[in-house]
C-alpha cells in the first residue's frame, strides 16, 4: 500500500524511489539527415509506480498523470549528468532499421544525435536506451542512492524513452507548417505577471486553445495530405511534458516541439561575464573598460533573451531548415505579442543570403529591437554558421511560402508592426520589392489564417466552413463569438488580395445562415 503523509489534513504521496526517464521530442527530418533530441532526468516516484506497465515511454508520464502534470512539477526534475545512450529506430512493422553507437549527453542530461543513415521516407519510432553515465559525479551520486535503495533500477541498462520520427523524401515539395504557441495556438495570459506566473502551474486541461486552432491544424494536415506540423515556443524546456499533453488532449497530430533550454542561458550569462572580466589576455590587450563594456553588453542582451524570442527562434528555424528537403514550402504562423513578424522576416533574408558573413554578424550584434539589444555576439556567430550550412545544402533558396500573424489586443497594430520592422531592417534592403520575399500578413486568428490559406489554395473551402462552425460560442479577445460578432468578423477579416473572393463568399454564407 502506498504511504502518505498528512499536511493540513491533506494526504500527500511520499516519494519512495526514482525512475530514470528520457523526455524526448518527436523529430522531423529528411532522407539521410535528421536530429533526435531529448533529456535524461530522474523523477521521484512512489513504490506503486515501479510497474513498467504504468509508464508511458512516449510521454514520459505515468498513466493517470496526464492531466496532473504542470511545468512547476517538471522544474524539479533532476538532470542525469553525461548519460551514455544508444538509439534504435524501428519501422511501422516494428523491425529495427537502425542502431546507433554509444554517445554521451551533456552535463544537464540533454542529448542530440544526428542520424545520417539513409532511411526511406515514412514514420518510424525511436527508442532511447540508457547505458550508464560518463560523469564521476553522477556515478558517485547513483552509488550513494543505491546504498539506500538496493533494488532501484536507475543504473540498469534499460529503455528510458521513445518518440516519433518522420522522414520526408528529398523530393518532397509540399508544405511544412511551423506555428508559435502562446497567443497563436494557446490563449496564454501574457499581458500580466500574474498571467505568466499562472502558466507555470497550469495543467494540460487548464490550457485553453484559441478558437478554431486545433481544428485548423488538423484540417491543414488533411487538405495537404499530411503536411508536417512543428511547434516552436520560447517557453522553457520544463514545459515540454505539459505542452505535449495539451497538444495531445486537443487531438492535434504534430512532428516536433521546440522549447528553450533556459537553465543553459542562465549559466551562459555567468560563464561569459566571468570570462569577459577576468580573462587576463583580454584585460592586457584591450583594457578593463573594454572588458567591462563587453560584459555589460552580453549581460544586457542575454538577460533579455531569457524573456525575448529573437535569438532563440531565429536560430531554431535555421537549425530546423537544415533537416528539411530543399523544395519544402514553409507556412509560418505567429502573433503580434512578441517579435514573430520580425523573426520570420529576418529568417527569409538570411536564407536568401541578402546579407552574409561578417556583415550579418555585425548587423545582428548591433540589432536593437523595441529598445532592447536582441542578439548576443555568440548567437550572431551561431546564426551565421547556420546560414552558411543552409546555403551549402539548399542554395540561396527561400523556403517560406507564406507568413500569417495573429493580431491580438496585447500587441501593436499593423502600422506599428511595419514601422518596427522598417526601423531595424538593413537600410539597403526594401523587403516589399525583394524578389522571393514573403511579407507577413496581419490577420485575425484561426478564421483569418484559414481564409487566407483557402485563398492560396492550401485549404479546401469546406474546411474553412468547418473552422467557422467551430468558432461559434467561443471566446476571442474578451468577446463571445456570437452571431453578430461572427458576421462582423467575416466581413472585416484582413486578407491578401487572392483571398478576398474567399472572404466575401464566407461572409455571405455566414450572414445568410445566421440571419
C-alpha positions in Angstrom: 0.0 0.0 0.0 1.2 3.5 -0.8 2.5 5.5 2.1 1.2 9.0 2.7 1.9 11.9 4.9 -0.7 14.4 6.2 -0.1 18.1 5.8 -3.0 20.3 6.9 -5.1 17.1 6.9 -4.5 16.5 3.2 -2.9 13.2 2.2 0.4 13.7 0.3 2.2 10.9 -1.5 5.7 10.3 -0.1 8.4 9.9 -2.7 10.0 6.5 -2.2 12.1 5.9 -5.3 13.3 7.4 -8.5 12.7 6.5 -12.1 15.2 7.4 -14.9 13.4 8.7 -18.0 14.2 10.4 -21.3 11.9 13.3 -22.1 12.0 13.2 -25.9 10.9 15.4 -28.7 9.4 13.9 -31.8 11.6 14.5 -34.7 11.2 15.6 -38.4 13.9 15.1 -40.9 14.7 14.2 -44.5 16.3 11.1 -46.1 19.8 10.9 -45.0 19.7 13.5 -42.2 17.7 14.1 -39.1 18.3 15.1 -35.5 16.9 13.2 -32.4 16.8 15.2 -29.2 15.8 14.8 -25.6 16.9 15.0 -21.9 17.6 12.2 -19.4 16.3 13.0 -15.9 15.4 11.3 -12.6 11.9 11.6 -11.3 10.7 10.9 -7.8 8.0 8.2 -7.7 6.0 6.1 -5.2 6.6 2.3 -5.0 3.3 1.5 -6.7 4.6 3.3 -9.9 7.5 1.0 -10.4 5.5 -1.4 -12.5 6.7 -0.9 -16.1 3.2 -1.2 -17.5 2.2 2.0 -15.7 4.8 4.1 -17.5 4.3 5.7 -20.9 7.7 5.9 -22.7 6.3 8.2 -25.4 5.1 10.9 -23.0 7.4 10.2 -20.1 4.4 10.2 -17.8 2.6 7.7 -15.6 -0.8 6.6 -16.8 -3.3 8.8 -14.9 -0.7 11.6 -14.6 -1.5 13.1 -18.0 -3.9 15.8 -16.7 -2.0 16.5 -13.5 1.4 17.4 -14.8 2.5 21.1 -14.7 5.7 22.9 -15.7 6.3 23.7 -12.0 6.4 19.9 -11.2 8.9 19.4 -14.0 11.1 22.2 -12.9 12.3 20.0 -10.1 13.3 17.0 -12.3 16.9 16.1 -11.6 19.1 16.0 -14.8 21.4 12.9 -15.2 24.9 14.2 -16.0 26.5 12.9 -19.2 24.2 9.9 -19.8 25.7 7.2 -22.1 23.0 6.3 -24.6 22.1 4.4 -27.7 19.2 4.9 -30.1 17.3 2.3 -32.0 14.9 3.1 -34.9 12.0 0.8 -35.7 9.7 0.9 -38.8 5.9 0.6 -38.8 6.3 -3.2 -38.7 8.4 -2.9 -35.5 11.5 -4.1 -37.4 14.8 -2.5 -36.4 16.3 -0.5 -39.2 19.0 1.4 -37.3 21.0 1.3 -34.1 23.4 4.0 -33.1 26.8 3.5 -31.4 27.0 4.8 -27.8 27.1 8.5 -27.4 27.1 10.9 -24.4 24.8 13.7 -23.4 25.8 16.9 -21.7 26.1 17.9 -18.0 22.4 18.6 -17.8 21.2 15.4 -19.4 20.4 16.9 -22.8 21.3 14.8 -25.8 21.1 15.1 -29.6 22.0 12.5 -32.1 22.3 13.3 -35.8 21.1 10.3 -37.8 22.7 10.3 -41.3 21.8 6.7 -42.2 19.7 6.6 -45.3 16.1 5.9 -44.2 13.2 5.8 -46.6 10.5 8.4 -46.2 7.9 7.3 -43.7 7.0 7.3 -40.0 9.3 5.5 -37.5 9.6 5.0 -33.7 12.9 5.6 -32.0 13.9 4.2 -28.6 16.5 5.7 -26.2 18.5 3.2 -24.1 20.4 4.3 -21.0 23.8 2.5 -20.7 25.4 4.4 -17.8 27.0 7.8 -17.1 30.3 9.3 -18.2 30.3 11.5 -15.1 32.1 10.5 -12.0 29.9 13.0 -10.1 26.8 11.3 -11.3 28.3 7.8 -10.7 29.0 8.7 -7.0 25.6 10.2 -6.6 24.0 7.0 -8.0 26.1 4.8 -5.8 25.1 6.8 -2.7 21.5 6.4 -3.7 21.8 2.6 -4.4 23.3 2.1 -0.9 19.8 3.1 0.3 17.7 1.6 -2.5 19.4 -1.6 -3.5 16.6 -2.7 -5.8 16.4 0.6 -7.7 16.6 0.4 -11.5 18.2 3.8 -12.1 21.6 2.4 -13.1 20.4 -0.6 -15.1 20.7 -0.8 -18.9 17.1 0.0 -19.9 14.9 1.8 -22.4 14.2 5.2 -20.9 12.1 6.9 -23.6 10.8 6.9 -27.1 9.5 9.2 -29.7 8.1 9.5 -33.2 10.4 10.1 -36.2 9.1 11.3 -39.5 11.4 11.2 -42.5 10.5 13.2 -45.7 11.7 12.3 -49.2 14.4 14.5 -50.6 11.9 15.2 -53.4 9.2 16.4 -51.0 7.8 19.7 -52.4 4.7 20.2 -50.3 4.1 22.2 -47.1 5.7 22.2 -43.6 3.6 24.2 -41.1 5.5 25.9 -38.2 3.4 27.5 -35.5 4.2 29.6 -32.5 2.3 28.6 -29.3 1.4 31.4 -27.0 -1.3 33.7 -28.5 -1.1 31.8 -31.7 -2.3 28.4 -30.6 -2.9 28.8 -26.8 -4.7 31.6 -25.1 -1.9 32.2 -22.7 -2.4 35.3 -20.5 0.8 37.2 -21.4 -0.5 40.6 -20.5 0.4 40.5 -16.8 3.0 39.0 -14.4 0.2 37.0 -12.7 -0.8 35.5 -16.1 2.8 34.5 -16.8 3.1 33.0 -13.3 -0.1 31.1 -13.6 1.1 29.3 -16.8 3.8 27.6 -14.7 1.1 25.9 -12.5 -1.5 25.1 -15.2 -2.3 21.5 -16.0 -2.9 20.5 -19.6 -6.7 20.6 -19.0 -6.4 24.2 -17.9 -4.6 25.4 -21.1 -7.2 26.8 -23.5 -6.7 26.9 -27.2 -7.6 29.9 -29.2 -10.9 29.3 -31.0 -10.6 27.1 -34.1 -6.9 26.5 -33.9 -6.9 22.7 -33.1 -9.4 22.2 -36.0 -7.3 24.4 -38.3 -4.1 22.3 -37.6 -5.8 19.0 -38.3 -7.6 20.3 -41.4 -4.4 21.7 -42.8 -2.8 18.2 -42.5 -5.8 16.6 -44.1 -6.1 19.0 -47.1 -2.3 19.0 -47.7 -2.0 15.2 -47.5 -0.4 15.0 -44.1 1.9 18.0 -44.2 4.2 18.0 -41.1 3.4 20.3 -38.2 6.0 21.8 -35.9 5.6 23.9 -32.8 8.2 26.4 -31.7 8.0 28.4 -28.4 10.4 30.4 -26.2 8.8 28.7 -23.2 11.4 26.9 -21.0 12.1 23.2 -21.6 10.4 22.1 -18.4 7.1 23.0 -20.1 7.6 20.1 -22.5 5.6 17.3 -20.9 2.6 19.6 -20.1 2.5 21.2 -23.5 2.9 17.8 -25.2 -0.1 16.6 -23.3 -2.1 19.7 -24.1 -1.5 19.2 -27.8 -2.4 15.5 -27.5 -5.6 16.4 -25.5 -6.6 18.7 -28.3 -6.3 15.9 -30.8 -3.6 17.5 -32.8 -1.0 15.4 -34.7 2.4 17.0 -34.8 6.0 16.2 -35.7 8.2 18.3 -33.4 8.1 20.7 -30.5 11.0 23.2 -29.9 11.4 24.8 -26.4 14.1 26.9 -25.0 16.7 25.4 -22.6 16.5 28.2 -20.0 19.0 26.9 -17.4 21.7 26.8 -20.1 21.1 30.5 -20.8 21.5 31.5 -17.2 24.7 29.5 -16.9 25.9 31.1 -20.1 25.5 34.6 -18.6 27.6 33.7 -15.6 30.3 32.0 -17.6 30.6 34.7 -20.2 30.7 37.6 -17.8 33.3 35.8 -15.7 35.4 35.2 -18.9 34.9 38.8 -20.1 36.0 40.4 -16.8 38.7 38.0 -15.6 40.4 36.9 -18.9 43.9 38.2 -18.4 44.9 38.3 -22.1 41.9 40.5 -23.0 42.5 42.8 -20.0 46.1 43.3 -21.0 45.4 43.8 -24.7 42.2 45.8 -24.6 42.0 47.2 -21.1 39.5 47.0 -18.2 36.9 49.4 -19.7 36.6 47.3 -22.9 36.2 44.1 -21.0 33.6 45.6 -18.7 31.7 47.1 -21.7 31.6 43.7 -23.4 30.4 42.1 -20.2 27.7 44.7 -19.8 26.6 44.3 -23.4 26.5 40.5 -23.1 24.6 40.6 -19.8 22.0 43.0 -21.1 21.3 41.0 -24.3 21.4 37.6 -22.6 19.2 38.7 -19.7 16.7 39.9 -22.2 17.0 36.6 -24.1 15.5 34.9 -21.0 12.3 36.6 -21.9 12.6 37.6 -25.5 12.5 35.3 -28.5 14.7 36.7 -31.2 17.9 34.8 -31.0 16.3 31.5 -29.9 13.6 31.4 -32.5 15.8 32.6 -35.4 18.5 30.0 -34.7 15.9 27.3 -34.2 14.2 28.0 -37.5 17.5 27.9 -39.3 18.6 24.8 -37.5 15.3 23.0 -38.4 15.7 24.1 -42.1 18.9 22.1 -42.3 16.9 18.9 -41.9 14.1 19.8 -44.4 14.0 18.9 -48.1 15.2 21.8 -50.3 11.8 22.1 -52.1 9.6 22.0 -49.0 7.4 25.1 -48.6 7.1 26.5 -45.1 3.9 28.1 -43.7 4.7 30.2 -40.7 2.1 31.1 -38.1 2.8 33.6 -35.3 1.3 36.6 -33.4 2.0 40.2 -32.6 2.7 39.9 -28.9 6.4 39.5 -29.3 8.7 39.6 -32.4 7.4 36.8 -34.6 6.8 39.2 -37.5 10.4 40.4 -37.4 11.9 37.0 -36.8 10.0 35.5 -39.8 11.2 38.4 -41.9 14.9 38.1 -40.9 14.7 34.3 -41.4 13.9 34.9 -45.1 16.6 37.4 -45.8 19.1 35.1 -44.1 18.0 32.1 -46.2 18.2 34.3 -49.4 21.7 35.3 -48.4 20.8 39.0 -48.9 23.2 39.8 -46.0 26.0 37.4 -45.1 29.2 36.7 -43.2 30.7 39.5 -41.1 28.1 41.9 -42.3 25.3 39.7 -41.0 27.2 39.1 -37.7 27.7 42.8 -37.0 24.1 43.6 -38.0 22.7 41.1 -35.6 25.0 42.0 -32.8 24.0 45.7 -33.1 20.3 44.9 -33.6 18.2 46.8 -31.1 14.5 45.9 -31.3 11.9 47.8 -29.3 14.6 49.4 -27.2 16.4 46.2 -26.3 19.6 44.6 -27.5 18.3 41.5 -29.3 21.2 39.2 -30.1 24.5 38.4 -28.4 27.7 38.0 -30.3 27.8 34.3 -29.7 24.2 33.9 -31.1 25.1 36.2 -34.0 28.0 33.9 -34.9 25.8 30.8 -34.5 23.2 32.2 -36.8 26.0 33.0 -39.4 27.2 29.4 -39.2 23.6 28.1 -39.7 23.2 30.4 -42.7 26.4 29.0 -44.3 25.2 25.5 -43.7 21.8 26.1 -45.2 23.2 27.8 -48.3 25.6 24.9 -48.7 22.8 22.4 -48.6 19.9 24.3 -50.3 21.5 27.2 -52.1 20.1 30.7 -51.6 16.5 29.5 -51.5 13.7 31.0 -49.5 11.6 28.0 -48.4 8.9 30.3 -46.9 5.6 30.0 -48.8 3.5 32.3 -46.6 3.6 34.1 -43.2 0.5 34.9 -41.1 0.4 36.9 -37.8 -2.5 36.7 -35.4 -3.5 40.2 -34.3 -4.2 40.2 -30.6 -5.1 43.1 -28.4 -1.9 42.5 -26.5 0.5 43.7 -29.3 1.0 46.5 -31.7 -1.3 47.3 -34.6 -0.4 46.6 -38.2 1.1 50.0 -38.9 3.2 49.9 -35.8 4.5 46.4 -36.7 5.5 47.6 -40.1 7.3 50.6 -38.7 9.1 48.4 -36.1 10.4 46.2 -38.9 11.4 49.2 -41.1 13.3 50.8 -38.2 15.6 47.8 -37.7 15.9 46.3 -41.2 19.2 46.8 -43.1 18.8 50.2 -44.8 19.9 48.8 -48.2 17.0 46.3 -48.3 13.5 47.1 -49.4 11.6 43.9 -48.3 8.5 45.0 -50.2 10.3 44.8 -53.5 12.8 42.0 -52.7 12.4 39.1 -55.0 11.1 35.8 -53.4 10.5 37.5 -50.1 7.1 36.8 -48.5 5.7 39.7 -46.5 3.9 38.7 -43.3 0.1 39.1 -43.3 -1.6 40.5 -40.2 -4.9 38.7 -39.7 -7.4 37.6 -37.1 -6.9 34.2 -35.5 -7.9 30.8 -36.9 -10.5 32.3 -39.2 -8.0 34.7 -40.7 -5.4 32.1 -41.1 -7.9 29.7 -42.7 -9.4 32.3 -45.1 -6.0 33.4 -46.4 -4.8 29.8 -46.8 -8.1 28.9 -48.6 -7.5 31.9 -51.0 -4.0 30.5 -51.6 -5.4 27.1 -52.4 -3.8 25.4 -49.4 -7.1 24.7 -47.6 -10.4 23.5 -49.1 -13.4 25.8 -48.8 -15.3 23.1 -46.9 -12.6 23.1 -44.3 -12.9 26.9 -43.9 -16.7 26.4 -43.2 -15.8 23.7 -40.6 -13.5 26.1 -38.8 -16.1 28.8 -38.9 -18.6 26.5 -37.4 -16.2 25.6 -34.6 -15.8 29.2 -33.6 -19.5 29.7 -32.7 -19.9 30.4 -29.0 -16.2 30.6 -28.2 -14.3 33.5 -26.7 -11.9 35.7 -28.7 -10.2 38.8 -27.5 -12.6 39.0 -24.5 -15.8 38.7 -26.5 -18.1 35.8 -27.2 -18.2 34.8 -30.9 -22.0 35.1 -31.2 -23.9 35.6 -34.4 -23.4 39.3 -34.6 -19.7 39.2 -33.9 -19.1 36.3 -36.3 -20.8 38.2 -39.1 -18.8 41.3 -38.3 -15.6 39.3 -38.2 -16.1 37.6 -41.6 -17.0 41.0 -43.1 -13.8 42.7 -41.8 -11.2 40.0 -42.0 -7.7 41.1 -43.0 -6.8 39.1 -46.1 -4.4 39.1 -49.0 -5.9 40.0 -52.5 -6.0 36.3 -53.5 -8.3 35.6 -50.6 -10.7 38.5 -51.0 -13.1 36.4 -53.1 -13.0 33.6 -50.5 -13.7 36.1 -47.6 -16.7 37.6 -49.5 -18.1 34.1 -50.1 -17.7 33.2 -46.5 -19.3 36.4 -45.3 -22.4 35.8 -47.5 -22.7 32.3 -46.2 -22.4 33.3 -42.6 -24.7 36.3 -42.9 -27.4 34.2 -44.6 -27.1 31.3 -42.2 -27.3 33.5 -39.1 -29.9 35.9 -40.4 
